[in-house]
Amino acid sequence: MTLDERLEANAILDRLTADGETFSRSDATRRGWSS
């Protein structure tokens, strides 16, 4: 996992936690996080 990938993953988790949402695999894919 590259630094950019870690930052993106952390940003997604932070956003989901703040919004109180559950993790969405399709959301991660849309953001280019899943490879």
KEPASE-502161 format. One record per residue: residue number from 1; residue in three letters; x, y, z of N, C-alpha, C in turn. Coordinates in nm, 2 decimals, decimal comma. Atoms other than C-alpha are relative to their C-alpha. Example, Ala and Ser with C-alpha at 12.3 -4.5 7.8 and 13.67 -1.06 7.14 Angstrom:
2
<pt i="1" aa="ALA" n_c1="0,09" n_c2="-0,12" n_c3="0,00" ca_c1="1,23" ca_c2="-0,45" ca_c3="0,78" c_c1="0,09" c_c2="0,12" c_c3="0,00"/>
<pt i="2" aa="SER" n_c1="-0,09" n_c2="-0,11" n_c3="0,00" ca_c1="1,37" ca_c2="-0,11" ca_c3="0,71" c_c1="-0,08" c_c2="0,11" c_c3="0,08"/>
***
This chain:
35
<pt i="1" aa="MET" n_c1="0,09" n_c2="-0,12" n_c3="0,00" ca_c1="0,00" ca_c2="0,00" ca_c3="0,00" c_c1="0,09" c_c2="0,12" c_c3="0,00"/>
<pt i="2" aa="THR" n_c1="-0,08" n_c2="-0,12" n_c3="0,00" ca_c1="0,15" ca_c2="0,33" ca_c3="-0,10" c_c1="-0,05" c_c2="0,11" c_c3="0,09"/>
<pt i="3" aa="LEU" n_c1="0,04" n_c2="-0,11" n_c3="-0,09" ca_c1="0,13" ca_c2="0,65" ca_c3="0,10" c_c1="-0,13" c_c2="0,06" c_c3="-0,04"/>
<pt i="4" aa="ASP" n_c1="0,13" n_c2="-0,05" n_c3="0,06" ca_c1="-0,14" ca_c2="0,79" ca_c3="-0,13" c_c1="-0,11" c_c2="-0,09" c_c3="0,03"/>
<pt i="5" aa="GLU" n_c1="0,10" n_c2="0,09" n_c3="-0,03" ca_c1="-0,34" ca_c2="0,48" ca_c3="-0,08" c_c1="-0,04" c_c2="0,00" c_c3="0,14"/>
<pt i="6" aa="ARG" n_c1="0,03" n_c2="-0,01" n_c3="-0,15" ca_c1="-0,31" ca_c2="0,50" ca_c3="0,30" c_c1="-0,08" c_c2="0,13" c_c3="0,03"/>
<pt i="7" aa="LEU" n_c1="0,06" n_c2="-0,13" n_c3="-0,03" ca_c1="-0,41" ca_c2="0,87" ca_c3="0,30" c_c1="-0,15" c_c2="-0,01" c_c3="-0,05"/>
<pt i="8" aa="GLU" n_c1="0,13" n_c2="0,01" n_c3="0,06" ca_c1="-0,71" ca_c2="0,79" ca_c3="0,07" c_c1="-0,09" c_c2="-0,09" c_c3="0,09"/>
<pt i="9" aa="ALA" n_c1="0,08" n_c2="0,09" n_c3="-0,09" ca_c1="-0,82" ca_c2="0,50" ca_c3="0,29" c_c1="-0,04" c_c2="0,07" c_c3="0,13"/>
<pt i="10" aa="ASN" n_c1="0,03" n_c2="-0,08" n_c3="-0,12" ca_c1="-0,79" ca_c2="0,72" ca_c3="0,60" c_c1="-0,11" c_c2="0,10" c_c3="-0,02"/>
<pt i="11" aa="ALA" n_c1="0,10" n_c2="-0,11" n_c3="0,03" ca_c1="-0,99" ca_c2="1,00" ca_c3="0,44" c_c1="-0,14" c_c2="-0,06" c_c3="-0,02"/>
<pt i="12" aa="ILE" n_c1="0,13" n_c2="0,07" n_c3="0,02" ca_c1="-1,27" ca_c2="0,75" ca_c3="0,34" c_c1="-0,05" c_c2="-0,04" c_c3="0,14"/>
<pt i="13" aa="LEU" n_c1="0,04" n_c2="0,04" n_c3="-0,14" ca_c1="-1,28" ca_c2="0,61" ca_c3="0,70" c_c1="-0,04" c_c2="0,12" c_c3="0,08"/>
<pt i="14" aa="ASP" n_c1="0,04" n_c2="-0,12" n_c3="-0,07" ca_c1="-1,28" ca_c2="0,95" ca_c3="0,85" c_c1="-0,13" c_c2="0,06" c_c3="-0,04"/>
<pt i="15" aa="ARG" n_c1="0,12" n_c2="-0,06" n_c3="0,05" ca_c1="-1,56" ca_c2="1,07" ca_c3="0,63" c_c1="-0,12" c_c2="-0,09" c_c3="0,04"/>
<pt i="16" aa="LEU" n_c1="0,11" n_c2="0,09" n_c3="-0,03" ca_c1="-1,77" ca_c2="0,76" ca_c3="0,69" c_c1="-0,03" c_c2="0,00" c_c3="0,15"/>
<pt i="17" aa="THR" n_c1="0,02" n_c2="-0,01" n_c3="-0,15" ca_c1="-1,71" ca_c2="0,78" ca_c3="1,07" c_c1="-0,07" c_c2="0,13" c_c3="0,04"/>
<pt i="18" aa="ALA" n_c1="0,06" n_c2="-0,13" n_c3="-0,04" ca_c1="-1,80" ca_c2="1,15" ca_c3="1,08" c_c1="-0,15" c_c2="0,00" c_c3="-0,05"/>
<pt i="19" aa="ASP" n_c1="0,14" n_c2="0,00" n_c3="0,05" ca_c1="-2,12" ca_c2="1,09" ca_c3="0,87" c_c1="-0,08" c_c2="-0,10" c_c3="0,06"/>
<pt i="20" aa="GLY" n_c1="0,08" n_c2="0,10" n_c3="-0,07" ca_c1="-2,22" ca_c2="0,79" ca_c3="1,07" c_c1="-0,05" c_c2="-0,10" c_c3="-0,10"/>
<pt i="21" aa="GLU" n_c1="0,04" n_c2="0,09" n_c3="0,10" ca_c1="-2,24" ca_c2="0,58" ca_c3="0,75" c_c1="0,07" c_c2="-0,13" c_c3="0,02"/>
<pt i="22" aa="THR" n_c1="-0,07" n_c2="0,12" n_c3="0,01" ca_c1="-2,16" ca_c2="0,22" ca_c3="0,70" c_c1="0,09" c_c2="-0,01" c_c3="-0,12"/>
<pt i="23" aa="PHE" n_c1="-0,09" n_c2="0,00" n_c3="0,11" ca_c1="-1,87" ca_c2="0,13" ca_c3="0,47" c_c1="-0,07" c_c2="-0,06" c_c3="-0,12"/>
<pt i="24" aa="SER" n_c1="0,06" n_c2="0,05" n_c3="0,12" ca_c1="-1,97" ca_c2="0,09" ca_c3="0,11" c_c1="0,11" c_c2="-0,04" c_c3="-0,10"/>
<pt i="25" aa="ARG" n_c1="-0,10" n_c2="0,05" n_c3="0,09" ca_c1="-1,76" ca_c2="-0,12" ca_c3="-0,12" c_c1="0,00" c_c2="0,08" c_c3="-0,14"/>
<pt i="26" aa="SER" n_c1="0,01" n_c2="-0,07" n_c3="0,13" ca_c1="-1,90" ca_c2="0,06" ca_c3="-0,43" c_c1="0,05" c_c2="0,14" c_c3="0,01"/>
<pt i="27" aa="ASP" n_c1="-0,05" n_c2="-0,13" n_c3="-0,02" ca_c1="-1,81" ca_c2="0,39" ca_c3="-0,28" c_c1="0,16" c_c2="0,00" c_c3="0,00"/>
<pt i="28" aa="ALA" n_c1="-0,14" n_c2="0,01" n_c3="0,00" ca_c1="-1,45" ca_c2="0,28" ca_c3="-0,23" c_c1="0,05" c_c2="-0,02" c_c3="-0,14"/>
<pt i="29" aa="THR" n_c1="-0,04" n_c2="0,03" n_c3="0,14" ca_c1="-1,44" ca_c2="0,15" ca_c3="-0,59" c_c1="-0,01" c_c2="0,13" c_c3="-0,08"/>
<pt i="30" aa="ARG" n_c1="0,02" n_c2="-0,12" n_c3="0,07" ca_c1="-1,58" ca_c2="0,48" ca_c3="-0,72" c_c1="0,12" c_c2="0,10" c_c3="0,03"/>
<pt i="31" aa="ARG" n_c1="-0,11" n_c2="-0,09" n_c3="-0,03" ca_c1="-1,30" ca_c2="0,67" ca_c3="-0,54" c_c1="0,13" c_c2="-0,05" c_c3="-0,04"/>
<pt i="32" aa="GLY" n_c1="-0,12" n_c2="0,05" n_c3="0,05" ca_c1="-1,04" ca_c2="0,45" ca_c3="-0,69" c_c1="0,09" c_c2="-0,06" c_c3="0,11"/>
<pt i="33" aa="TRP" n_c1="-0,07" n_c2="0,06" n_c3="-0,11" ca_c1="-0,94" ca_c2="0,29" ca_c3="-0,36" c_c1="0,03" c_c2="-0,14" c_c3="-0,02"/>
<pt i="34" aa="SER" n_c1="-0,02" n_c2="0,14" n_c3="0,03" ca_c1="-1,00" ca_c2="-0,07" ca_c3="-0,45" c_c1="0,07" c_c2="-0,02" c_c3="-0,13"/>
<pt i="35" aa="SER" n_c1="-0,07" n_c2="0,02" n_c3="0,12" ca_c1="-0,76" ca_c2="-0,21" ca_c3="-0,69" c_c1="0,00" c_c2="-0,15" c_c3="-0,04"/>
***
